[in-house]
Each structure stands twice: as structure tokens, then as C-alpha cells.
Amino acid sequence: MKLAEITLRILRLPLIRPYVLSYRTYTEFEPIIVEARDGDGRVGWGEGHISPGSSSETPAGGWAFCREHAQAVVGMDTGAAMATIGAHAGASKVAATALITAIEMLEDHPALRVEREARLPLLTPFNSSAPAEIAAEVERRLEEGFRTFKIKVGKDADADARRVTAIQRVIAGRATMRIDANRGFTVDDACRFAAALDPAGIELFEQPCDADDWDANAKVAAVSPVPVMLDEPICAVADIERAGGMRNVGFCKLKLKRFGGLAGRRPRDRAELLDGGLRRHPDHPQRRGVQRIPEAEAAAVPRAARLCGR
């Protein structure tokens, strides 16, 4: 199969309410959308959202990567095109994955063939801070059917701990919580915050410290009463194996956008996750577009329930 055409777009998606992280408050998302076509009218889609501040990648750099490599591979066989893009993926993993997943969908990748209905529970971000607002949001989210709340922390360890406790009290065992610092804490602040947690109803503590500081994250995991989940450092199977050897690191978040396409999620990798005692979480509030389709469908394969801790 030859690539006849690749169309690139940037979307501007204003948010209903701000999405507050430790390093940035988003009011809109601007994903790159990739449309790949062959000469017979078949089409595949890919998407990549580069979060400013979350890594060394930038939206401008990702857009430039897509433009350069889309132009270079049009007319190639799809296999050769993916190999060409993959060889340069280190320059912009998110952009490379957007291009490759569009081609994989064009090729009708087996992971995208949904042969039976699959229902996967969704989490919801939690935004409120004031006591009255916390109570109202908890009840509203429960009424909407959510049973997992994601609480963002990472700016002020003591204030964050008080907020988590307040939310925990209102939930009163009716839902579980995931705490996410988005790399925002120093090791001392993260350890103090973690040590103050009441583990009741808290599923995990995600990415306490800088992605490159494995030692700092290990120190936090050692004192945390709940399992730690690593996110940004997980870009290859070797990273999963390294995390598997760390005390109380119980989860790895695998984001399709960092793995260079669906081929990066081999069945052997899933077995390695289980053998290492780790569980895979494909959740990400920012993956609401095209790429969320292959992520959700990849999660629907056999054994995914065990991988996600369900």
C-alpha cells in the first residue's frame, strides 16, 4: 500500500473549564491531527497533543516535524514510511506517533479491529478547592456516574494535603482517588505530602518528582502509604523493567503518544508488565480526540482488565 496523501491540521479546542496542573493551567488544547490516504480512498487518522512544559517537546517543534516528514514519505510504501518516520522519532515522539498511528489505521492494524463490545470505566478530573465547592463537585460527579476522581497536586505540599483530606472526607468511600503531582514536587515536599496521606480510598500517587530523577521518585515511593505510578519516564519497555524493580512503584502509565504507534504495545510487553507486578493505566484526560480511539481499543484486548487493576 502506498501513501497518496497526508493532510495535517491543528485544532483549537477551548475547554469548558480550566484544566489545572502543577506546571500549567490549560484553557484550550491544540492537538495536531493527521489524515493519511491511499490511492483507493482508504483513510487513517492520528493525533498528537504536545503539552507545553511536560517534556522537551514543543508544539512548534512537533508541527515542524510533521510537516517535514509528511512531505518526505508521501508516495512511499506504508511500511517504508513508518520506518522512515520511526528512525527520527527521537526528535519529537508525539509528532512521530501521530504520523505513524494514522498510517497504522490506514493499514487496518489488527489492534483497531473491535470484535466485541468493551466497556471501560472513565475517571474525571476534580477541580474544586473551597469546602463548599468540593462538596458540590463530589456529589455532581457521583451523580454523573464517575467512581474515580483524579486530584491534581504539586504546587504546595501542605495545602495540597489539606485539600486531598477534605475531598476524601466528602467522598466517604463512595469513589476512589488518584493523586497526580505532574512532576511538581521536590523530593522533600513529595515525601512530606505522601507520608501525610491517609491511604483509605486512594488508589495511587502519580509522578511525584521530575521525570528524569528516578532516585527522587524512588525515595517518595519508599515512604508513600499508597503505590506510586510513573508517567513521563515511561517511554520504552526498558523503562517499565526499571520501574518494576523499584519498591512500591505499582503502576506505569503507558501513553500511546510516547511509544511510536500501536506496534509499540506488543503482547510480550503486556506479559512483562504482569510478571513485574506492575499494572498498566491508559488513562489521560488530555487524550479526548482521535488518538483516544486506538488507546481505548488497545486497552480492550484480552487481559486488559487485569493490566488496569480492574
Secondary structure, DSSP 8 states (H G I E B T S, - for coil): -BEEEEEEEE--EEEEEEEE-SS-EEEEE--EEEEEEETTS-EEEEEE---TTSSS--HHHHHHHHHHHHHHHTTSBHHHHHHHHHHTGGG-HHHHHHHHHHHHHHTT-GGG---S-------EEE---SHHHHHHHHHHHHHHT--EEEEE--S-HHHHHHHHHHHHHHHTTSSEEEEE-TT-S-HHHHHHHHHT---TTEEEEE--S-TT-HHHHHHHHHH-SS-EEE-TT--SHHHHHHHHTSTTEEEEE--GGGTTSGGGS-HHHHHHHHHTT-EEE---TT--STTHHHHHHHHTSTTHHHHTT-
